[in-house]
Each structure stands twice: as structure tokens, then as C-alpha cells.
């Protein structure tokens, strides 16, 4: 298969892949992997962040998440993003596994992670432009059912935590 980068930014590359030279190329995006963490406090509240997302032109409710930097493991990225976006730390991060966001167009993975007993880090606060929210589980299930918590991959990671018995069934 022939592969050519036809457009590049600091965030992604557009690839043209040719399986058969007589057919139109297949276009896909190459992006870095990223990690998202279900962070649970001692009192059974899940940390969420609200931030403005220009692509959808609205504020969204999400799990703490971000790109896995070169040389970093998904668990390390999840711990770093948890601290940067929420001001909280975790004594350990457990991988729930990778998911593919869109196998038809995207060549990356999102790594689901779980952290129990997260605590505020002294002297730290959420990143500028990010609002930290803590949701009791019943309220999070309601927000998910009502479409308030609607980032599909983050809902999938949340359900992965339920299936792995890290969170109780709704």
C-alpha cells in the first residue's frame, strides 16, 4: 500500500493511501493516541471537566483527557492530564484498555484509564479555561442518559469501568 501525507498540522496529518493505483486514494487522519481517566474520589464522586470545544461550538462535559506525549505511557498521560485539568492526583492509574475512535477515518486510539481515591494536590488548581465538576454516580448516570455527558468515547470508557466492576451498575 502506498501512503502519502497530503496535509500536515501540529495536531494531525491527512494521509492518502492507495491500495490499487487505478482507484481513488483512501483518505484518513493520523493523530496521536490520547488517554482519558475515570477518576473517583473517596466519597464516590467522578471528576469531570467542562470546557469550550470549537469543533462543536459549545461547552462539553468530559472526563479528564489528553494526548499521550512521545515517550509517555497512556497511564502516565492520564495521570498528567488528571493533574493539569483538575488539580487532583492518583496514587495509581489502571488501564482499562484501548478503543479505536473511528476505524473508517482515524488511525489512533483512546486509552481508557481508571483511578480510585483521587485527592486534590496541594497548591494545584484546574487548567485555565476548564471548570472542574464532581458528580455523584447517580447524577452522572442521569447526565449520561439525558445527553449532558455526551462524548461518545468517554461514555464508552465509563461503561468499560462498569463492566470491569470499577463502578457499580447504574
C-alpha positions in Angstrom: 0.0 0.0 0.0 1.3 3.4 -0.9 0.9 6.1 1.7 1.4 9.9 1.3 1.0 12.8 3.7 -1.1 15.3 1.7 -1.6 17.8 4.5 0.0 18.3 7.9 -0.5 20.3 11.1 0.9 20.2 14.6 -2.2 18.2 15.6 -2.8 15.8 12.7 -1.8 14.6 9.3 -4.1 13.8 6.4 -3.0 10.6 4.6 -3.8 9.4 1.1 -3.5 5.6 0.9 -3.6 3.8 -2.4 -4.3 0.1 -2.4 -5.0 0.0 -6.2 -3.3 2.7 -8.4 -6.3 2.7 -10.7 -8.7 3.7 -7.9 -9.1 6.9 -5.9 -6.9 7.1 -2.8 -8.4 6.4 0.6 -8.1 9.4 3.0 -7.6 9.1 6.7 -6.3 11.2 9.6 -3.2 10.3 11.6 -3.5 11.7 15.2 -1.6 10.9 18.4 -3.1 8.4 20.8 -4.8 10.0 23.8 -5.9 8.9 27.3 -9.0 9.6 29.4 -9.4 8.8 33.0 -12.4 7.9 35.2 -11.3 9.5 38.4 -13.2 8.5 41.5 -13.0 10.3 44.9 -13.2 8.6 48.3 -16.8 9.7 48.6 -17.7 8.1 45.2 -17.8 11.2 43.0 -16.4 11.2 39.5 -14.3 14.2 38.4 -15.5 15.8 35.1 -14.3 18.9 33.3 -16.4 21.4 31.3 -14.6 23.2 28.6 -15.4 25.0 25.3 -14.8 22.9 22.2 -14.6 25.0 19.0 -15.3 22.0 16.7 -18.8 21.6 18.1 -19.1 25.3 19.2 -20.2 24.5 22.7 -19.1 23.7 26.2 -18.8 20.0 26.8 -18.7 17.8 29.9 -15.9 15.3 29.7 -13.5 13.0 31.5 -10.0 14.5 32.1 -8.1 13.6 29.0 -5.3 14.5 26.6 -2.7 13.4 24.1 -0.1 10.7 25.0 3.2 12.5 24.5 6.1 10.8 22.8 7.9 8.5 25.3 4.9 8.6 27.7 2.7 5.6 28.6 -1.1 6.0 28.4 -1.2 5.7 32.3 1.4 8.5 32.6 -0.5 10.7 30.2 -3.8 10.0 32.2 -2.0 11.0 35.5 -0.5 14.1 33.9 -3.9 15.2 32.4 -5.7 14.5 35.7 -3.3 16.8 37.5 -3.3 19.5 34.8 -7.0 19.6 34.2 -8.4 19.0 37.7 -5.6 19.7 40.2 -6.0 16.1 41.5 -3.6 13.3 41.8 -4.0 9.5 41.9 -1.8 7.0 43.7 -2.2 4.6 40.8 -3.8 4.5 37.4 -5.2 1.3 36.0 -5.5 0.8 32.2 -9.0 -0.2 31.0 -7.7 -0.7 27.5 -7.6 1.0 24.1 -10.6 1.9 21.9 -10.5 3.0 18.3 -12.4 6.2 17.8 -13.3 5.7 14.2 -11.6 2.8 12.2 -13.0 4.2 9.0 -11.1 7.5 9.1 -8.8 7.8 12.2 -5.6 6.0 12.8 -5.3 6.4 16.6 -6.5 5.0 19.9 -8.0 6.4 23.1 -6.8 4.7 26.2 -9.4 4.3 28.9 -8.0 4.5 32.5 -9.4 4.3 36.0 -8.1 5.9 39.2 -9.7 5.4 42.6 -9.3 7.6 45.7 -8.0 10.6 43.8 -7.1 13.6 46.0 -6.6 17.3 45.4 -2.9 18.2 45.0 -1.7 20.9 47.4 -1.4 24.3 45.6 -2.8 23.0 42.3 -6.0 24.1 40.5 -7.6 23.2 37.2 -6.1 24.5 34.0 -7.3 27.9 32.8 -10.5 27.6 30.8 -11.5 24.3 32.4 -14.2 24.1 35.0 -13.9 21.1 37.4 -17.1 19.4 38.4 -17.6 16.4 40.7 -20.6 14.2 40.0 -22.1 11.6 42.4 -22.6 8.4 40.4 -26.5 8.7 40.3 -26.1 12.2 38.9 -23.6 11.1 36.3 -25.9 8.3 35.1 -28.7 10.8 34.8 -26.4 13.2 32.9 -25.4 10.4 30.6 -29.0 9.3 29.9 -30.0 12.9 29.3 -27.2 13.7 26.9 -25.5 16.2 29.1 -22.4 13.9 29.3 -22.4 13.0 25.6 -18.8 12.5 24.3 -19.3 9.0 22.9 -15.8 7.7 23.6 -15.9 8.9 27.2 -19.3 7.2 27.7 -17.7 4.0 26.4 -14.8 4.4 28.8 -17.3 5.0 31.7 -19.2 1.8 30.7 -15.9 -0.1 30.4 -15.2 0.8 34.1 -18.7 -0.5 34.9 -18.1 -3.8 33.0 -14.8 -4.2 34.8 -16.6 -3.7 38.1 -14.7 -0.5 39.0 -18.0 1.4 39.2 -21.5 0.0 40.2 -24.1 -0.6 37.6 -26.5 2.4 37.1 
